[in-house]
Amino acid sequence: MFQVISNSWALFLGLGLIMLGNGLQGSLLGLRASLEGFGVTATGLIMSGYFVGLLIGAAAVPKFVTRVGHIRSFGAMASLASTSILVHIVIIDPWIWWTMRFVTGFAYAGLYIVAESWLNDASENDTRGQLLSFYMLISLGSMAGGQFMLNIASPSSYELFVLISVLVSIAVIPILLSVSKAPDFVTAESVSVYQLYRVSPLGVMGVLVNGVIMGAVFGMGAVYAANIGLSVRQISFFMGSLVLGGAVLQYPIGRLSDVLGRRQVIIGTCAAGAAVSFGAAGFETSSWMHYLVIALLGGFSMPLYALCIAHTNDHLSPSQMVAASGTLVLAASLGSSLGAPITAFAMEHLGSQAFFHTIAVSMALICLFALWRSTQREAIASEEVSDFVIMAPTPMSAALNSEFELDEIVTASEMDAEAVQESFEELVNDLENPE
């Protein structure tokens, strides 16, 4: 494991710098939009552009990589991400900002795809899960670090925008100079949302609604903090607490689901998260208890994506997991693109505390849906479930799952769309008509 990490140090360094810039950029733009007087609803729409770009990029970039290769694709996407952030300080206009957020999301989808495929190529079956966990640790840690970088300079100036551009540009250097060869790149055929919903309704709905929560957190978190009068330093602690809480509780909650069952942990986590979110609206701001409650909110909400993925995978074979991964990323991205506008609309009409209320209602909906599903189908026995693996809503993360044996992964070159559909239809029939 340590040998693999040491051999991939440049890749992890580059990914860390990329996520450092991404963490800083989301909070900076939300805060700067408030300073520019764009309005809460307009800011929510602007922030949704990133998730729309991520959604489109996840579908379009693989074809681009197949045509021109990893290195050129990575360089092009990094250049787009580095340039788009600078446009924000040159042209201060809501429509231009939305367009640049879209470009940034599209570029980051490409960066994730290329970097994660390189990471997948560097791993073996027995180290892939540990490598993914380390990758998630680097990603969440860097995103949290990006929040605290808000204190380096004033958000009303240009320095932080330039810093983000520099971070993304520098991240390319160690990756492109150290990666010896580009891995083979093939993409798995996906299945329809309807097909996957019939196999795992809770998995699909959980990922979709969790996307709404993540869109609210990363799109409107800094806006909420600015609206209630927090200083830049306090905003950085507010957002940093959310991300750090999610990083700390990811693994404990996941392991608990291996023992108690996915649905039970999803129900308990969402119920606790809804209660914490409602309670957070009433805490005195900037107190240490407030930051602790915010960390708990992040800890209960961020692991939900991986929990829903694990719940879905419990019903699938390894080849079907790969086919389903694209559909789940699509659902997560769709939810995220709606999260910021929905939260912004609620804050505009119900007040700033609607930020927490939106998250609470979303988590309560997942909890209620999971309770209903528990009356419709028996839970899988604990000895039959796969081990929990920390997952991210990125296009290639499913291929890094340690449950996948390399000779079992079915790619587009080995399995056409008709075969994938037949495989899922057989699975749906087996689930609906058990012997």
VENMO-V657862 format. One record per residue. N is the residue number from 1. RES is the residue in one small letter. PHI is phi in radians with two decimals (* if undefined). OMEGA is omega in radians with two decimals (999 if undefined). Layout:
((N;RES;PHI;OMEGA) (N;RES;PHI;OMEGA))
//
This chain:
((1;m;*;-3.12) (2;f;-1.13;3.10) (3;q;-1.16;3.13) (4;v;-1.12;-3.14) (5;i;-1.12;-3.14) (6;s;-1.13;3.11) (7;n;-1.27;-3.09) (8;s;-1.96;-3.04) (9;w;-1.04;-3.11) (10;a;-1.14;3.12) (11;l;-1.13;3.12) (12;f;-1.17;3.09) (13;l;-1.09;3.13) (14;g;-1.10;3.12) (15;l;-1.12;3.11) (16;g;-1.08;3.13) (17;l;-1.15;3.11) (18;i;-1.09;-3.13) (19;m;-1.24;3.05) (20;l;-1.06;3.11) (21;g;-1.17;-3.13) (22;n;-1.19;3.11) (23;g;-1.09;3.11) (24;l;-1.16;-3.03) (25;q;-1.12;-3.11) (26;g;-1.06;-3.12) (27;s;-1.21;-3.13) (28;l;-1.07;-3.10) (29;l;-1.20;3.08) (30;g;-1.08;3.13) (31;l;-1.21;-3.12) (32;r;-1.19;3.09) (33;a;-1.08;3.08) (34;s;-1.15;3.12) (35;l;-1.13;3.13) (36;e;-1.41;3.10) (37;g;1.30;-3.11) (38;f;-1.21;-3.06) (39;g;1.66;-3.04) (40;v;-1.15;-3.12) (41;t;-1.12;3.11) (42;a;-1.08;3.12) (43;t;-1.13;3.10) (44;g;-1.06;3.10) (45;l;-1.16;3.11) (46;i;-1.06;-3.09) (47;m;-1.18;3.12) (48;s;-1.22;-3.12) (49;g;-1.01;3.13) (50;y;-1.06;-3.07) (51;f;-1.27;3.04) (52;v;-1.13;3.09) (53;g;-1.09;3.10) (54;l;-1.10;3.13) (55;l;-1.13;-3.14) (56;i;-1.18;-3.12) (57;g;-1.11;3.14) (58;a;-1.07;3.13) (59;a;-1.54;-3.01) (60;a;-1.59;-3.01) (61;v;-1.11;3.12) (62;p;-0.95;3.10) (63;k;-1.17;3.11) (64;f;-1.15;3.13) (65;v;-1.12;3.13) (66;t;-1.06;-3.07) (67;r;-1.43;-3.01) (68;v;-1.99;3.08) (69;g;1.74;-3.08) (70;h;-1.13;-2.99) (71;i;-1.13;3.12) (72;r;-1.12;3.14) (73;s;-1.11;-3.12) (74;f;-1.10;3.12) (75;g;-1.09;-3.13) (76;a;-1.16;-3.13) (77;m;-1.16;3.10) (78;a;-1.11;3.12) (79;s;-1.12;3.10) (80;l;-1.09;-3.12) (81;a;-1.12;-3.12) (82;s;-1.22;-3.09) (83;t;-1.38;-3.02) (84;s;-1.08;-3.13) (85;i;-1.17;-3.13) (86;l;-1.26;-3.13) (87;v;-1.12;-3.13) (88;h;-1.03;-3.11) (89;i;-1.58;3.11) (90;v;-1.54;-3.13) (91;i;-2.17;-3.12) (92;i;-1.67;-3.10) (93;d;-2.61;-3.08) (94;p;-1.00;-3.12) (95;w;-1.19;3.09) (96;i;-1.12;3.13) (97;w;-1.12;3.08) (98;w;-1.08;3.14) (99;t;-1.07;3.14) (100;m;-1.22;3.04) (101;r;-1.14;3.08) (102;f;-1.09;3.13) (103;v;-1.06;3.12) (104;t;-1.08;3.11) (105;g;-1.08;3.10) (106;f;-1.06;-3.13) (107;a;-1.14;-3.14) (108;y;-1.16;3.04) (109;a;-1.03;3.10) (110;g;-1.14;3.12) (111;l;-1.10;3.11) (112;y;-1.09;-3.07) (113;i;-1.05;-3.09) (114;v;-1.20;-3.09) (115;a;-1.12;-3.11) (116;e;-1.25;3.07) (117;s;-1.22;3.01) (118;w;-1.09;-3.14) (119;l;-1.13;3.10) (120;n;-1.08;-3.13) (121;d;-1.18;-3.11) (122;a;-1.44;-3.04) (123;s;-1.83;3.05) (124;e;-2.02;-3.11) (125;n;-0.98;-3.04) (126;d;-1.41;-3.13) (127;t;-2.07;-2.99) (128;r;-1.12;-3.14) (129;g;-1.12;3.12) (130;q;-1.14;3.13) (131;l;-1.15;3.10) (132;l;-1.13;3.11) (133;s;-1.09;3.11) (134;f;-1.16;3.10) (135;y;-1.07;3.12) (136;m;-1.17;3.09) (137;l;-1.09;3.11) (138;i;-1.10;-3.08) (139;s;-1.14;-3.11) (140;l;-1.20;3.10) (141;g;-1.10;3.14) (142;s;-1.20;3.10) (143;m;-1.11;3.08) (144;a;-1.15;3.10) (145;g;-1.07;3.12) (146;g;-1.08;3.12) (147;q;-1.12;-3.09) (148;f;-1.30;3.09) (149;m;-1.27;3.04) (150;l;-1.03;-3.08) (151;n;-1.43;-3.07) (152;i;-1.20;-3.12) (153;a;-2.60;-3.12) (154;s;-1.29;3.09) (155;p;-1.08;-3.14) (156;s;-1.41;-3.14) (157;s;-1.80;-3.05) (158;y;-1.81;-2.98) (159;e;-1.05;-3.09) (160;l;-1.18;3.08) (161;f;-1.12;3.11) (162;v;-1.13;3.14) (163;l;-1.07;3.11) (164;i;-1.07;3.11) (165;s;-1.04;3.14) (166;v;-1.14;-3.13) (167;l;-1.05;-3.13) (168;v;-1.16;-3.13) (169;s;-1.16;3.13) (170;i;-1.17;-3.12) (171;a;-1.03;-3.11) (172;v;-1.21;-2.99) (173;i;-1.07;-3.12) (174;p;-1.11;-3.12) (175;i;-1.18;-3.06) (176;l;-1.26;-3.13) (177;l;-1.53;-3.04) (178;s;-1.88;-3.13) (179;v;-1.26;-2.99) (180;s;-1.30;-3.11) (181;k;-2.59;3.09) (182;a;-1.49;-3.14) (183;p;-1.29;3.01) (184;d;-1.13;-3.06) (185;f;-2.22;3.02) (186;v;-2.38;-3.13) (187;t;-2.02;-3.14) (188;a;-1.43;3.00) (189;e;-1.16;3.09) (190;s;-1.67;3.09) (191;v;-2.03;-3.11) (192;s;-1.27;3.10) (193;v;-1.06;-3.13) (194;y;-1.11;3.12) (195;q;-1.05;-3.10) (196;l;-1.22;3.09) (197;y;-1.10;3.14) (198;r;-1.16;3.10) (199;v;-1.36;-3.09) (200;s;-2.51;3.13) (201;p;-1.01;-3.12) (202;l;-1.16;3.13) (203;g;-1.07;-3.11) (204;v;-1.20;-3.12) (205;m;-1.17;3.12) (206;g;-1.12;3.12) (207;v;-1.14;-3.13) (208;l;-1.09;-3.09) (209;v;-1.25;3.06) (210;n;-1.09;3.04) (211;g;-1.07;3.07) (212;v;-1.05;-3.14) (213;i;-1.11;-3.12) (214;m;-1.16;3.06) (215;g;-1.11;3.10) (216;a;-1.17;-3.09) (217;v;-1.12;-3.04) (218;f;-1.49;3.11) (219;g;-1.55;-3.00) (220;m;-2.14;-3.12) (221;g;-1.03;3.14) (222;a;-1.18;3.11) (223;v;-1.14;3.09) (224;y;-1.03;-3.10) (225;a;-1.07;3.12) (226;a;-1.20;-3.10) (227;n;-1.16;-3.13) (228;i;-1.60;3.00) (229;g;1.60;3.10) (230;l;-1.25;3.07) (231;s;-1.32;3.13) (232;v;-1.04;3.13) (233;r;-1.08;3.14) (234;q;-1.19;3.09) (235;i;-1.12;3.13) (236;s;-1.11;3.09) (237;f;-1.21;3.11) (238;f;-1.06;-3.12) (239;m;-1.22;3.12) (240;g;-1.10;3.11) (241;s;-1.11;3.10) (242;l;-1.03;-3.07) (243;v;-1.23;-3.13) (244;l;-1.12;3.07) (245;g;-1.06;3.10) (246;g;-1.13;-3.14) (247;a;-1.18;-3.06) (248;v;-1.23;-3.02) (249;l;-1.63;-3.14) (250;q;-0.94;-3.02) (251;y;-1.23;3.13) (252;p;-1.01;3.13) (253;i;-1.16;3.12) (254;g;-1.10;3.13) (255;r;-1.15;3.10) (256;l;-1.08;3.13) (257;s;-1.19;3.07) (258;d;-1.15;-3.07) (259;v;-1.61;-3.03) (260;l;-1.56;-3.07) (261;g;1.89;-3.06) (262;r;-1.12;-3.05) (263;r;-1.07;-3.12) (264;q;-1.09;-3.13) (265;v;-1.26;3.07) (266;i;-1.07;3.13) (267;i;-1.09;-3.12) (268;g;-1.13;-3.13) (269;t;-1.12;-3.11) (270;c;-1.20;3.10) (271;a;-1.11;3.12) (272;a;-1.15;3.14) (273;g;-1.12;3.11) (274;a;-1.13;3.14) (275;a;-1.14;3.13) (276;v;-1.12;-3.12) (277;s;-1.15;3.07) (278;f;-1.09;-3.13) (279;g;-1.21;-3.09) (280;a;-1.09;-3.12) (281;a;-1.15;-3.08) (282;g;-1.76;-3.12) (283;f;-1.36;3.05) (284;e;-1.15;-3.08) (285;t;-1.19;3.07) (286;s;1.22;3.02) (287;s;-1.44;-3.12) (288;w;-1.15;3.08) (289;m;-1.15;3.11) (290;h;-1.09;3.13) (291;y;-1.15;3.10) (292;l;-1.14;3.11) (293;v;-1.12;3.11) (294;i;-1.11;3.10) (295;a;-1.10;3.09) (296;l;-1.12;3.10) (297;l;-1.06;3.08) (298;g;-1.11;-3.14) (299;g;-1.16;3.13) (300;f;-1.47;-3.04) (301;s;-1.58;-3.02) (302;m;-1.21;3.10) (303;p;-1.27;-3.04) (304;l;-1.08;3.14) (305;y;-1.06;-3.13) (306;a;-1.14;3.10) (307;l;-1.10;3.14) (308;c;-1.20;3.06) (309;i;-1.09;-3.13) (310;a;-1.08;3.12) (311;h;-1.08;3.11) (312;t;-1.15;-3.10) (313;n;-1.12;3.11) (314;d;-1.08;-3.13) (315;h;-1.75;-3.00) (316;l;-2.13;2.96) (317;s;-1.47;-3.13) (318;p;-0.95;-3.13) (319;s;-1.15;3.11) (320;q;-1.24;3.08) (321;m;-1.04;-3.14) (322;v;-1.13;3.12) (323;a;-1.13;-3.11) (324;a;-1.35;-3.01) (325;s;-1.04;-3.14) (326;g;-1.10;3.12) (327;t;-1.17;3.14) (328;l;-1.19;3.06) (329;v;-1.11;3.08) (330;l;-1.04;-3.14) (331;a;-1.11;3.14) (332;a;-1.12;-3.13) (333;s;-1.17;3.11) (334;l;-1.10;3.10) (335;g;-1.09;3.14) (336;s;-1.12;-3.14) (337;s;-1.17;3.11) (338;l;-1.60;-3.01) (339;g;-1.06;-3.11) (340;a;-1.14;3.11) (341;p;-1.09;3.12) (342;i;-1.09;-3.14) (343;t;-1.14;3.12) (344;a;-1.08;3.12) (345;f;-1.08;3.13) (346;a;-1.13;-3.14) (347;m;-1.17;-3.13) (348;e;-1.13;-3.02) (349;h;-1.80;-3.08) (350;l;-2.05;-3.14) (351;g;1.80;-3.05) (352;s;-1.06;-3.11) (353;q;-1.13;3.07) (354;a;-1.13;3.03) (355;f;-0.99;3.12) (356;f;-1.24;-3.11) (357;h;-1.14;3.11) (358;t;-1.10;3.11) (359;i;-1.11;-3.12) (360;a;-1.09;3.14) (361;v;-1.12;3.13) (362;s;-1.07;-3.14) (363;m;-1.19;3.09) (364;a;-1.12;3.11) (365;l;-1.11;3.09) (366;i;-1.08;3.14) (367;c;-1.04;-3.13) (368;l;-1.15;3.12) (369;f;-1.13;3.12) (370;a;-1.14;3.08) (371;l;-1.09;3.11) (372;w;-1.13;-3.13) (373;r;-1.13;-3.14) (374;s;-1.18;3.08) (375;t;-1.59;-3.06) (376;q;-1.78;-3.09) (377;r;-2.61;3.08) (378;e;-1.17;3.10) (379;a;-1.24;3.09) (380;i;-1.24;3.13) (381;a;-1.04;-3.06) (382;s;-1.04;-3.13) (383;e;-1.29;-3.12) (384;e;-1.75;-3.11) (385;v;-1.41;3.07) (386;s;-1.38;3.11) (387;d;-1.20;3.10) (388;f;-1.17;3.07) (389;v;-2.24;3.11) (390;i;-1.09;-3.09) (391;m;-2.20;3.08) (392;a;-2.12;3.12) (393;p;-1.33;3.12) (394;t;-2.06;-2.94) (395;p;-1.03;-3.04) (396;m;-1.88;-2.96) (397;s;-1.11;-3.12) (398;a;-1.12;3.14) (399;a;-1.19;3.12) (400;l;-1.58;-3.11) (401;n;-1.12;-3.10) (402;s;-1.17;3.11) (403;e;-1.28;-3.06) (404;f;-1.56;2.95) (405;e;-1.39;-3.04) (406;l;-1.02;-3.09) (407;d;-1.42;3.11) (408;e;-1.76;-3.09) (409;i;-1.22;-3.12) (410;v;-1.78;-3.11) (411;t;-1.83;-3.10) (412;a;-1.08;-3.12) (413;s;-1.32;-3.07) (414;e;-1.95;-3.04) (415;m;-2.50;-3.08) (416;d;-1.49;-3.06) (417;a;-1.07;-3.14) (418;e;-1.14;3.12) (419;a;-1.17;3.09) (420;v;-1.07;-3.13) (421;q;-1.11;3.12) (422;e;-1.08;3.13) (423;s;-1.07;-3.13) (424;f;-1.26;3.10) (425;e;-1.13;3.08) (426;e;-1.13;3.13) (427;l;-1.14;3.11) (428;v;-1.03;-3.14) (429;n;-1.12;3.13) (430;d;-1.15;-3.12) (431;l;-1.26;-3.08) (432;e;-1.46;-3.12) (433;n;-2.28;-3.13) (434;p;-1.15;3.13) (435;e;-1.26;999))
//
